[in-house]
Amino acid sequence: MGARELGLPERVPSVDGLPRRVTIWEVGPRDGLQNESAVVPVEVKAEFLDRLAGAGLTTLEATSFVHPKWVPQLADAEELLARLEQRPGVRYPVLVPNERGLDRALAAGVRHIAVFASATETFAKRNLNSTVDDQFAMFEPVVTRARAEGLDVRGYLSMCFGDPWEGAVPAEQVVRVGTRLLDLGCSQLSLGDTIGVATPGQVDRLVGAFSEAGVAVDALAVHFHDTYGQALANTFAALRHGVSTVDSSAGGLGGCPYAESATGNLATEDLVWLLDGLGIEHGADLDALVETSVWMAGKLGRPSPSRVVKALAG
């Protein structure tokens, strides 16, 4: 029985200060699939994107123009975008690691890109073969050229709450790196809990620290992993601060190929259930999302880890 037939959850907007509408930034097709050991056929990826758009999601992170050596799953980026029938009103951003990636994105007609930075030295070394400061030398020409071409640029910042090699990450360190990405020309900064160790108190502190640094809350997004079951609680903490863009992955797919302790992303269906219960608009059809995640789980040969998918599809 689907959510529509159950008539649940009841809408009880009981907390003041929450945003009236939240943009769901769907990362399943990129972040969700990038760590799959078996290559997912390009036609399946294209259908996945089309199904997600049909379910009412308007921001679908499609792929990444990373070198195939590093993420073989995304080696078909050009073919996927050429095959994809893009729907009006839907954005299909892609991750761009460097200028070569930007060249490929521009050739493919992409209008929305994202760059991926690290808040910690160890992860910068392991993921980007750089230091925290030196990574900006790589991003600056990408962002500058992209903005000159009229592209929108998002900045991802990883390890904002904890790093598997360095431990807890000081809020002031995250703010220092994050504001540099915004000053560089990124229109939005996504704060990543890459290994899923954050708690709501940390979220309160970090979002508050950005506000104290003069960063508008509408320039921030949050990206939580559910390693310790805190993703929804952390999301609610961010919503209470007025954050209105939340990254999630259909069916809870995902991880990080450079951080083995990272498990799946916050499931889009679980997020939608929370937003519905709070009376926050989002535009997604929960039943269609569940159907899509069940379909993708069948393609991957394992059940979805999303609790809402399990409850409604079971």
Sequence and secondary structure as in RCSB ss.txt:
>XXXX:A:sequence
MGARELGLPERVPSVDGLPRRVTIWEVGPRDGLQNESAVVPVEVKAEFLDRLAGAGLTTLEATSFVHPKWVPQLA
DAEELLARLEQRPGVRYPVLVPNERGLDRALAAGVRHIAVFASATETFAKRNLNSTVDDQFAMFEPVVTRARAEG
LDVRGYLSMCFGDPWEGAVPAEQVVRVGTRLLDLGCSQLSLGDTIGVATPGQVDRLVGAFSEAGVAVDALAVHFH
DTYGQALANTFAALRHGVSTVDSSAGGLGGCPYAESATGNLATEDLVWLLDGLGIEHGADLDALVETSVWMAGKL
GRPSPSRVVKALAG
>XXXX:A:secstr
  HHHHT S     STT  SB EEEE IIIIITTT SS   HHHHHHHHHHHHHTT  EE  EE   TTT GGGT
THHHHHHH    TT B  EE  SHHHHHHHHHTT  EEEEEEESSHHHIIIIISS TTTHHHHHHHHHHHHHHTT
 EEEEEEE SSEETTTEE  HHHHHHHHHHHHHHT SEEEEEETTS   HHHHHHHHHHHHHTT  GGGEEEEEB
 TTS HHHHHHHHHHTT  EEEEBGGG    TT TT   B BHHHHHHHHHHHT B    HHHHHHHHHHHHHHH
TS    HHHHHHH 
